[in-house]
Amino acid sequence: EIEIKLALGTTGPEQLRQHPLLQAGHDKVRLLGNTYFDTPSGELEAARMALRLRRDGNRWLQTLKTDGKGSGGYSRRREWEWPVSTGTLDHAVLGKLSGSSGLTPDVLARLQPRFTTDFERHLWHLELTGAQIEVALDQGEILAAGRRVPIRELELELKEGDPQALWELALTFAETVPLRPADASKAARGSALLGGEWQLPSGTT
């Protein structure tokens, strides 16, 4: 997975929708409900991993993301995703990944829900300088330990082509849309909120 993640100000979502590159209309709108899992002591977070169960309409998807490289909102990391039949973790598949992910049987036995992220996602697909890019606008909230914070986020994911095209698109949007790089994932922000250590700027400008 190669992407750039950008935090938007309060007026950012509306200004983004008005950008000329997106005037052809979005491809789809999805309502996504996500539950993140970890051990009580946060062993996945310490290993810079995220395990998520996502409800996408009538589908359930389980996703495991591991540590990657990146800065300034840009990231490159390993990701596994597969469908599951119900809204419960598929431990059998996770066990098969244990050798490459570090998910030992002991860790799997102690996994529990930790926080949720629920949001509406608007999707566009653009072709720029020969690259295929998915543009995702997320708006919703993170809920952890009774605390809530808003989600206003733009993700630019490279589907095909040169990663430089992501930077070019981000700079183009930045000309008219209030945004800033966001290195922290939704999972990292949820973990921070869970511990009462929310440290990111409010993004209200």
C-alpha positions as CSV (number, residue, x, y, z in Angstrom):
1,E,0.0,0.0,0.0
2,I,1.5,3.4,-1.1
3,E,-0.5,6.4,0.0
4,I,-0.4,10.0,1.2
5,K,-2.7,10.9,4.2
6,L,-3.8,14.5,4.7
7,A,-5.8,16.1,7.5
8,L,-8.4,18.7,6.5
9,G,-9.5,21.8,8.2
10,T,-13.2,22.3,9.0
11,T,-13.9,23.8,5.6
12,G,-11.6,21.4,3.8
13,P,-14.2,18.7,2.8
14,E,-16.5,21.2,1.1
15,Q,-13.6,22.9,-0.7
16,L,-12.2,19.6,-1.8
17,R,-15.5,18.6,-3.4
18,Q,-15.5,21.9,-5.4
19,H,-12.0,21.2,-6.8
20,P,-12.0,21.2,-10.6
21,L,-10.3,17.7,-10.7
22,L,-13.3,16.2,-8.9
23,Q,-16.1,17.9,-10.7
24,A,-16.9,14.8,-12.8
25,G,-18.5,13.4,-9.6
26,H,-17.4,10.8,-7.1
27,D,-17.5,7.1,-8.1
28,K,-19.3,6.0,-4.9
29,V,-20.1,6.7,-1.3
30,R,-19.5,4.1,1.4
31,L,-20.5,4.0,5.0
32,L,-17.7,2.2,6.9
33,G,-17.8,1.0,10.5
34,N,-14.5,-0.2,11.9
35,T,-13.4,-1.9,15.1
36,Y,-9.7,-2.1,15.9
37,F,-8.3,-5.0,18.0
38,D,-5.3,-5.3,20.3
39,T,-4.2,-6.9,23.5
40,P,-5.0,-5.1,26.8
41,S,-1.4,-4.0,27.0
42,G,-1.3,-2.8,23.4
43,E,1.2,-5.2,21.9
44,L,0.1,-4.7,18.3
45,E,0.4,-1.0,18.7
46,A,3.9,-1.4,20.2
47,A,4.9,-3.4,17.1
48,R,3.4,-0.8,14.9
49,M,0.7,-3.1,13.7
50,A,-3.1,-2.6,13.2
51,L,-5.8,-5.2,13.1
52,R,-9.2,-4.0,11.9
53,L,-12.6,-5.5,11.3
54,R,-14.6,-3.4,8.9
55,R,-18.3,-3.4,8.0
56,D,-18.8,-2.2,4.4
57,G,-22.5,-2.4,3.6
58,N,-23.4,-6.1,3.9
59,R,-19.7,-7.2,3.7
60,W,-17.2,-7.8,6.5
61,L,-13.5,-7.4,5.9
62,Q,-10.6,-8.2,8.1
63,T,-7.4,-6.2,7.6
64,L,-3.9,-6.5,9.1
65,K,-1.4,-3.7,8.5
66,T,2.2,-3.9,9.6
67,D,5.0,-1.4,10.1
68,G,6.1,0.6,7.0
69,K,8.2,3.6,6.0
70,G,7.1,7.1,5.5
71,S,6.9,10.7,6.6
72,G,5.1,13.9,5.7
73,G,1.9,11.9,5.3
74,Y,3.5,9.5,2.8
75,S,3.6,5.9,3.7
76,R,4.5,2.5,2.3
77,R,3.5,-0.6,4.3
78,R,2.5,-4.2,4.1
79,E,-1.2,-5.0,4.2
80,W,-3.3,-8.2,4.1
81,E,-7.1,-8.1,3.7
82,W,-9.7,-10.8,3.3
83,P,-13.5,-11.2,3.6
84,V,-15.1,-12.8,6.7
85,S,-18.6,-14.2,7.0
86,T,-19.5,-12.5,10.3
87,G,-18.5,-9.5,12.5
88,T,-16.0,-11.6,14.5
89,L,-12.3,-12.0,14.0
90,D,-11.1,-15.0,11.8
91,H,-8.3,-16.4,14.1
92,A,-7.6,-19.2,11.6
93,V,-6.4,-16.8,8.9
94,L,-4.5,-14.7,11.4
95,G,-2.7,-17.9,12.6
96,K,-1.5,-18.6,9.1
97,L,0.1,-15.1,9.0
98,S,1.9,-15.6,12.3
99,G,5.2,-16.4,10.8
100,S,5.4,-13.2,8.7
101,S,3.5,-10.8,11.1
102,G,4.6,-11.8,14.6
103,L,1.1,-12.7,15.7
104,T,1.9,-15.5,18.1
105,P,-0.9,-17.8,19.4
106,D,-0.5,-16.2,22.8
107,V,-1.2,-12.7,21.3
108,L,-4.1,-14.0,19.3
109,A,-5.7,-15.4,22.4
110,R,-5.7,-12.1,24.1
111,L,-7.0,-9.8,21.4
112,Q,-10.0,-7.7,22.2
113,P,-11.9,-4.7,20.7
114,R,-10.2,-1.4,21.6
115,F,-11.8,1.4,19.8
116,T,-13.9,2.2,16.7
117,T,-13.8,4.6,13.7
118,D,-17.0,5.2,11.8
119,F,-17.1,7.4,8.8
120,E,-18.5,8.2,5.4
121,R,-16.1,7.7,2.5
122,H,-16.4,9.5,-0.9
123,L,-14.3,8.0,-3.6
124,W,-12.9,9.3,-6.8
125,H,-10.5,7.6,-9.3
126,L,-8.2,9.9,-11.2
127,E,-5.5,9.3,-13.9
128,L,-2.7,11.9,-13.7
129,T,0.6,11.7,-15.6
130,G,0.0,8.1,-16.4
131,A,-0.7,7.1,-12.7
132,Q,-3.9,5.7,-11.4
133,I,-4.9,7.3,-8.0
134,E,-7.8,6.6,-5.7
135,V,-8.9,9.8,-3.9
136,A,-10.8,9.1,-0.6
137,L,-12.5,11.7,1.5
138,D,-13.4,10.4,5.0
139,Q,-15.7,12.2,7.5
140,G,-16.9,10.7,10.7
141,E,-15.5,10.1,14.2
142,I,-13.2,8.1,16.4
143,L,-14.7,6.7,19.6
144,A,-12.5,5.3,22.4
145,A,-13.1,5.0,26.1
146,G,-16.1,7.3,25.9
147,R,-14.1,10.0,24.1
148,R,-14.9,11.2,20.6
149,V,-12.9,13.2,18.0
150,P,-13.9,14.0,14.4
151,I,-12.4,12.5,11.3
152,R,-11.7,14.9,8.4
153,E,-9.2,13.1,6.2
154,L,-8.0,12.9,2.6
155,E,-6.2,9.7,1.4
156,L,-4.5,9.5,-1.9
157,E,-3.6,5.9,-2.7
158,L,-1.5,4.9,-5.7
159,K,-3.1,2.1,-7.7
160,E,-0.6,2.1,-10.6
161,G,2.3,4.3,-11.8
162,D,4.9,6.6,-10.3
163,P,4.5,7.5,-6.6
164,Q,5.6,11.0,-7.5
165,A,2.1,11.6,-8.9
166,L,0.8,11.4,-5.3
167,W,2.9,14.4,-4.3
168,E,1.9,16.3,-7.4
169,L,-1.8,15.7,-6.7
170,A,-1.4,16.7,-3.0
171,L,0.3,19.9,-4.0
172,T,-2.5,20.7,-6.5
173,F,-5.2,20.2,-3.8
174,A,-3.2,22.3,-1.3
175,E,-3.5,25.4,-3.6
176,T,-7.1,25.8,-2.6
177,V,-7.9,23.3,0.2
178,P,-6.8,23.8,3.8
179,L,-4.8,20.6,4.6
180,R,-1.6,19.3,6.2
181,P,0.3,16.0,6.1
182,A,-1.0,13.5,8.7
183,D,1.6,10.8,9.6
184,A,-0.7,9.2,12.2
185,S,-3.1,6.6,11.0
186,K,-6.7,6.3,12.3
187,A,-5.4,3.4,14.3
188,A,-2.7,5.5,15.9
189,R,-5.1,8.2,16.7
190,G,-7.6,5.8,18.2
191,S,-4.9,4.4,20.4
192,A,-3.9,7.9,21.5
193,L,-7.5,8.7,22.3
194,L,-7.9,5.5,24.2
195,G,-5.0,6.5,26.5
196,G,-6.2,10.0,26.9
197,E,-3.1,11.3,25.0
198,W,-4.6,13.1,22.0
199,Q,-1.6,15.2,20.8
200,L,-2.5,16.1,17.2
201,P,-3.4,19.7,16.2
202,S,-7.2,20.3,16.1
203,G,-7.1,21.1,12.3
204,T,-9.7,23.8,12.7
205,T,-8.0,26.3,10.3
